[in-house]
Amino acid sequence: LRHLLTLDGLPKEILCRLMDRAGQIRDTAMGRTQRRSDLNGGTVCTLFFEPSTRTRSSFHIAAQRLGADVLNFDASTSSTRKGETARDTLRNLEAMGVRGFIVRHAEDGAVAQLAGEAGEGTSVINAGDGRSGHPTQGLLDVLTIRQAKGPDFSKLKILITGDVKHSRVARSDLHALRTMGAGDIRVCGPASLLPEDDTLAGCQVGEDFDAMLEGADVVMMLRLQRERMEEGLVSSLEDYHRHYGLTAARLRRAAADAVVMHPGPINRGVEITDEVADGPQSLVLRQVSNGVAIRMAVLEMLLG
Ligand code: CP
């Protein structure tokens, strides 16, 4: 594998190999303090044209733990502000010796396009493009589910709720869950926030959150992406919370040992209450720490 641009079509064998490796990394000093030399001499760049806390920081930590030099490119203080294109930015950084790019971009397909324009020995990882995909988030999400519920996804009732329409996380999660053989994938949200294309093929889709929660083993909540939203898609945040906010009372409809996930950043009190986000069933911070391990595994596979 040279680039990681999407989970769509990525074989289960590769998904499992990455999860197994991330698990090993987590279970040893590799995932914490030990510095290794796998990427020694290589420079990787986090090339982010959109904000990030988790993805950017965890890739930075992952690359450093593998012994790479890490360049954090900040679009807001770069020549992007003077009109330089993403392609020229990448080609110039490549000329300085960067061999791995971790790219986030607001436009669908922009990261794949950059990968097509990169030089021979360069690898590109999609860290989120538009609404299309966020493959390493999909990987860390299935890893988190596998740790909590075991390797057989076929019996799990997995519910994804919220702003699916604007969510690249949901798309990558769906790709990964289908590949892992998830048998019962439910998707819930107001009709205005559900995609109309074939994104949800094979899923049970509904607008009634309480009904969809019944018996769920995994409840994945999504952020309301107000920055990508046209006016009027949501009547009010209070109204949204009333219908789609995950509260402790609502969570009791799910299986007793259900786990709760959210990719972050969280709009607390909108899609999820503090009590649930910080409660005993929440795997939110587990997702974050798995992010470092899975990104180490991805960097190792692509650049090691
Ligand atoms: N989950 C996620 O992509 O978070 P960031 O936007 O903070 O990277």
Residues whose N, C-alpha, C, O or C-beta is under 5 A from the ligand:
A	BS01	CP	P51 S52 T53 R54 T55 R56 P263 G264 P265
